[in-house]
Amino acid sequence: MKIKQISHFKSHYGEELFGSLPSNEAVYQYTLANKNGMQMQVINYGATITGLKMTLKSGEIVDVVLGFDSLDAYIDSFGLQSPPYFGATIGRFAGRINEGEFVLNDEKIVLHKNNGNHSLHGGAESFSQKIWSVKNINKNKNPSITFTHVSPDGEENYPGELQVDLTYTLSEDNELSIEYVARTTKDTVVNLTHHSYFNLDGHDSNVLEQELIVNSTKTLQKTNEGIPTGWILNIANFPYDFSSPKSCPEIIDNTFVLNRKEEFAASLFNKKNKLKMSVYTNQPAVHIYVGGNCFGEIKGKENANYHPTSGICFETQNYPDAPNHGHFPSSILKENELYYHKTIYKFQSF
């Protein structure tokens, strides 16, 4: 493939070599930008967002997602004691599946386990570590890029060949839109999400002074291994009630049941630079996680030292372990059906 170096502020698009896998397969980084100077960078390894830069009213430019400067760092991060999945696409199934097992059409499916006795975020070699193909690029107004990936029947022991199209779009209203469309050749389970760690004060700061709102007063009860028990807890007026603004907590790793009367899921506001991000989705839940720790083993972008409160994830998705709970929203995708998931991260500078 020919390498192109294009001024994204003129054409809304750029492409460059990002690195090579041990197999010598090339990985490319693509840049999209809108007329306001909002800029997104994404690599085809894991369809991973590596940068998201906003231009504030003051003229300052802030990169609001954590990431790495090299492909080697992204690859090595999966060997950390708690892989961060910076900016990655999560699949086939976001969150944990208890004991890596579920029953589908009266057949017991036993998955590969990569989180103790459980399966997490799709297994040992998930969508986050695959090379995605570029299917389409729109270089004009509301620039977008569509990646596609085919997961073979039986990969990580999931049934069915699953084809996923993933489109990132930057709107002229400073929205990052993420759309997933998936089809399967056999009945299977699907739960896709995006795993950027956001920090509106810049990727090398912390999120503890930023204000969090979640459109929910219910959360999934979980075991100490992060597995849903099946109970849905009312958290109104309790510490994890973020229906009104509260500072980001130091520790949170919870799935919130969303108010389905509207698509607003959550928001984050940085009082220092007056930057706000609002999250909208058609999914039934958002899993919120504060983290980003690289344990001093891998440097982040611009030589940053990422720590336990470096960023916050808004993982819009179905409930974790949904295949094992009949009263949870169904995660089954049938052979003749279409999976569609849309999430929008909207940015406003005041």
N, C-alpha and C positions, 0 to 999 in steps of 0.2 A: 504494500500500500504506500502511496506517495504521501509524504508528510507535508502538511500545509500549515503555514504560520500566517494567520489572518487577523487583522485588527478587529476584535469583536465589537468595539464601540461603533465601528462603521458598518459592519456587516451583521452584527449580532451573533457572530459565530467564530470559533477558532478550534484548531485541532493540532495536537503535538504528541510526540512519543513520550510516554511516561516511564517506561521500563520494560523489562522482559522477564518472563517466568523462567524457572529452571529448565523448562522444556524448550526455551528460546522463543516461545510464542510472545509476540509483541502486545503490549498494553498501551492504550492511547488515552489521553485526557482531552475532553471536549469542553469548550467554554461557550456558554450562552450569556447574553446580556440584553437588557431592555433599554428603552430610551432614557430611563431615569438613572442609569448607571448600576442598577442591581445586576450582579454577576454570579453565575453558578458555574462551578467546575465539577465534572463527573468523569470517572474512569470506567472502562468497560469490564474491569475486574470487580465482580460483585455489583455492577451497576451502581458504584459507590460515589456519593457526593463527597468531594474532597475540599471544597470551598464554597462559601456563600457570602458574598460581600454586599453590604448595604451602604449607600451614600446618605449620610444624615443631613438634616437641614443646615447644620453648621458647615457642611462640606467635608467633614471627616468621613473616612471610609473604615468600616468595621467588618471583620470576618466573623460571622456569628456561629460557625460550626467548628468542632474539633476535627483534627485529621493529622495526616503525616505528609512529609515532603517527598517520600520515596515509596516505590512499590515494595521494596524489600521490607520496609517498616510495616506496611499493611499485612504482608504475608507473615512476618514474624509475630505480629500482635495476636495471631490465633494460637500462638504457643504460650501466651501469658497465662498466669493462674486463673485469671478471669478475663477472657477475651472481650474487648470493648465493642467490637463490630462497628467502628466509627463509620457513619454515613452509609452503611451497607443496606442492601436489599435482603430481607429475611424471608426464607421459605425452605421447604414447603410449608412449614407450620411454625408460626411465631409463638414464643413462650415455651413452656414445658409441657410434655405429655408424660403422665405418671407411669413410671416403670417402663417407659418406651413401648407401651402396648395399648391397643384398643381393638374393639370388635366392629367389623364392617360387613354387612350382608352375611351375618352369622359366621364370618371367618375371622379368626384371631390374627391380627397384624402385629408382628414383633419388629420394632425399629432398632436401628443402631443407637446405643446409649453414649452420650458425650457429656453428661452432666451428672456425675455420680451414677445413680441407678435410673436416671431419667434421660429422655431425649429433649434437647433444647435447641430452639431456633433452626430446626430442620436437620440436625444431626452433625456428624463429624465433618462431612464435606458438603456443606449446604450451598444455597444460591449465593451466599456472601463470598464464596471462594471460586465461583465459576466465571469463565469468560463469556460475556454476553455479546451478541452480535448487534450491530447497528442496523435497524430496519428502515428508519426514515429520519431525516433532519429537515426542519423548517428554519430557514435562516432569516426570515422576514419579521414582520410585526408579531408579537407574542411568540418568540422563538421557542422551538421545542426539539427534543430528541427522543426517539423511540428505540428502545432496546428489546431484543427478543431472546428467549432461552427455552430450549427443550430439555426437560428432565426425563430421562428414559424410564420406562416401566420397570419398577423394582429398585430404583435408586434409593438408597437409605432404607430399602424395603417398603417404600410407599407404592401402592398399586397404581397402574395407569401411566401412560406417557402424558406428561403435563407440558403444554406449551403456554408460555407466559409472554405477553407483550406489556412493556412498562414504558410509559411516556412521562417525561419531565417537561413542564412548560413554565416559562416565565411570562407573566402577563404584564401589560403596561400599567396595571394597578399594584405592582410590587407583590404579586402572589406567586409562590412556587406551588404549582399543581402537580400532583403525582397520581397517575391513573394506571391501574392494573387490570388486564383482561386475561383470563385463563380458560383453557379448554382441556379436557382429559379424554383418553381413549377407554378408560374404565372408571367406575365409581371410585372416588378417592376422597381424601380430606385436604382442604386447603385453607391457609390462614397467612396471608402475606402482610408485611409491614415495612416501614422505613425506620432506620436506626441512627439518624443523626443526633449528636449531642449538641444542643443549642446553648449559646451563651451570648446574650445581647450586649454584654460589656466587652466582647472580644474573646477569642478562643483561648487566650492565655490568662484569663482571670478566674473568678469563681461566681457562682450563681446565688449565693446565700442572701444577698440584699435585693434580689429581683423578686417581683410580686407575681405569685401564681394564682390563677383562677381555674377551677375545673367544674364543668357543667354536670355535676353529679353530687348526690348525697348517699351513694351506695358503693360499696367495694366488695370484691370477692375475698372471703376468708381464705387463708392459706396456711399450710403447715410451715414448720421451720425450714423446710427444703423448698419452699416456694410453690407448692402444689395446691391448687384450689381444693377445698374440702367439699364444695358443692353449696355451701351456705353463702347467701348474699347479705351483707351486714349494712344496716342503716347507720351512717356516720354523721348525720346532721347534728351540729353543735359539739362534735367531738374533734380531737386534734387533727384528724385527717380530712376534715370538712373544709374544702377549698372553694365552696360556692361563693364566698366573698374573698377579697384579696388577702393573701398571707404571704410572708416571706418564704422562699423555697426552703424546705427542711434539709438538714444535713444528710438524713437517711430516708429514702423512700423507694419502694420497689413494689408498687401496688397497681392492681387493675381496677379501674373505676368504670362502673356501669353508667353509660351516658343517658341523658334525658333525650329520648328519641323524638320529641316534639319539634326539635330544631337540630340543625347540623353543627351548631357551635359546640366544640368539645372542650377547649381550654384556651388560656392565654397566658403570656409572659410579658412583664413590663419592667423595663430598666429605668429607674428614676434618674440615674446619672446622666444618660444621654437622650432620654425621652423617646426611646425606641420600644415599640410594642409588636409582639407577634401573636396573632390569633390563629387557632387551629380549627378547621372545619372538616367533617368527615361523614361518610354514609355508613360507617362501621358502628357496632353496638357498644364498643368499649375503647378506652385509651389506657394503655399501661404507661405509668410515669415512673421514671427511674433517674435518680441523681447519681452521677458517677463520672467515669472517664479515667480512672486511675491506671497508670502504666507502670507503677511500682518502681520508678526510677530506672527501668530496664530499657525503655525505648523513648527517645525524644519526640515530642510533637512538632507540629509546624513551627518554623522560625525558632527552633531550639527550645520550645516550651516544655515545661515539666508538668504533665497532667497528673492531677491528684483526685481524691475521692469526691470533690465538689466542683470539678472543672466544668461540667455541663449537665444538661437535663434533657432526657429523651421523652418524646410524646409519641408512643407507639400505638397508633390507631389500628384496631384489629378486632377480631372475634375474641372470645374468652379463651385464655390458656386452658389446655386439657379438655376442650369442648367435646372431643369424641367420646370421653368417658362419663359425660353427664347429660342425661337425656333432657333435662329441663334448661340447659344452656342453649343459646342459638345454634342451630345446626351448622356444622362446618363441612358437611358432605357436599361434594360437587359431583353430580351425576354425569354420565357419559354424554347425554344430549343437552346439558345445561351450560350456561356461561357464568363464570365468576367475574364480578365487576366491583372494584374498590376504588374510591376516589377520596383523596385527602388534599386539603389546601392549607398552606402556611402563608398567611397574609401579614405583611409588614407595613407599619405606619411610623413615620418619624414626626414628632410634634415639636 
